[in-house]
């Protein structure tokens, strides 16, 4: 089974997030949407509220699961048996940051 994770703050979940998730569903057997617990950020919604919102939006999809994590994304990916990490890009400028993160996660 090919499992991937889609990490993020999802504060709040948007139509863009849902679009990325739908696209990932077509490519992989299991998509784990995972909310980052980041004590440095001041989110608008609590982690529990964001989990509820995601479950409400994604409950109809059989191969999508909602989770949360604290720490490194790559460690969480290993915990759930993911073969990859899904990321969305809003602008070209996001690519440089995401590329650097991908190289670090690969190491």
Order of alpha helices (4+ residues) and beta strands (2+ residues): beta-alpha-beta-alpha-beta-alpha-beta-alpha
